[in-house]
Amino acid sequence: MPTRPSRELEIVPNPEPDREYVVRMVCPEFTCLCPRTGQPDFATLVVEYVPGAGLVELKSLKLYLWSWRDEGIFHEAVVNRLLGDLARAASPRWMRVAGFFRVRGGIVTTVVAATGPAPPGVPGWPAPPAPHEA
């Protein structure tokens, strides 16, 4: 597997494809660039999904997220793009992606996108990062 940024997501077999369960991945070091200023934007991403036949392989997710580091894109656009790319690759029963972006100009932005309503039994959200952690 490469050790450079990559937009390729690897999917591995789900060991329990007949069981409905939730996978939650928290990625506290996501970065992209503000398309207006070129300055870095930092976020904690939370990806949750109920897998179908496949699971998102974690190292490929890390390299995929790393590939956004030099991309100029608005918060709303990147969260929706992440959801679309991940859902197309993994074909989950359900998926949600949230971006908890750090303060920029005195404003903290949270963007949440999902493939539909959360199924019954999906655990609640983790608390967003505290202001002193942003």
N, C-alpha and C positions, 0 to 999 in steps of 0.2 A: 504494500500500500504506500502511496506517495506521502511525503512529509511537507508538501507545499499546498497552498490553498487550492481548492477544487470545487467546482459546482456539481460534481458527480456524487450522488447519494447512493450508498450501497444498502440493499435490503437483504436481510437474512431471514431464514424460516422461523416462524412463530412456533415455539415448542408446545403451545397449548392453543391451537387455532379454534377449538370448540368452546373454549372458556372465554367469557367476557370479563376482561380486567383492564385496568388503567395503567398506562405507562406515563410517568411524569419525568421530564428531563429539565433541569434548571441550569442555565448557561449564564453565569454572572459576568462574563467578560466580552460580551458582544460589542463590536464597534463598526460604525459606518461613518460616512462623511455627510455633513450638512451640504445640500446641493447649492445653497445660496452663499455660504461663507467659506466652504472648504474645510471648516474646523471639524474635529472628530466629535461624534455623538457616541455616548456610552450607554449601554442598557444591560439589564438582566432579562434574559428571555426565558419564558416558561413554555415548554411544548408538552401538551398532554394529548394522549390519544388512546382509543380502544382499538387494538390491532386487529387486522384481518389475518391473512395468511402470512404477512411479513412484518418484521420489526426494522426500525431504522438502526443501522449499525453505528455505534457511537463515535468511532474514530472518523468515519466518513462525515458524520454530522459536524464534528469539530472542524474538519478541513473545509466543509461547506460554509460554516459560519465565518471562518477565517477569511474566506474569499470576498466577503462584503467589506472588509477593512478599508479598502481604497475606493469604494463605490459611493458616489454622491446620490443620496436618495432620501426622501422624506420618511419620517417615522411610520406614517400610515401606509405608505407604499411598501416599505420593506417588510413590515409584519404581514401584510396581505400576500406579498410575493413568497415569503417563507412558507406560509400556510399552503399556498398553491403548489409550490415545488414539493414540499414534504408529502402532501396528500396525494399528488400524482404519483410520486415514487412508491409510497408505502401502501396505498389503497386501504386506509384504515376504515373501520366501521364509523368512527367519529374522530375529529381532531380539533384542537384549539391551540392557538399560539398567542401569547401575550408578550408585549415588550414594555418593560418598566424603564423608561429612559430617564437618565440623570438630568438634573436641573440644567436648563439652558435659558439664559435671559430671565432668570427668576421663575421659570415655569417648569414643572415636572409633568411629563406627558406619559400616559399609559394608553397603549393601543391593544385591543383584543379583537381577534378574528377567529371564527369557527366555521366548520363545515355544516353546522346545524345545531339544534338544541342538544345540550348535554344529556346523555342517557341517564336513567335513574341509577343512583349509586355512585356517580362520579364524585370523588371527594371535593371539598371546598378548595378555594384558592389559597395559596400561601399568601401571607401578608406581603405587600409591596415593600421594597427596601425602605428603611427608616431614613429621614432626611439627612442625618449625619453620615449615612452610608452612601448617599447619592453623590 
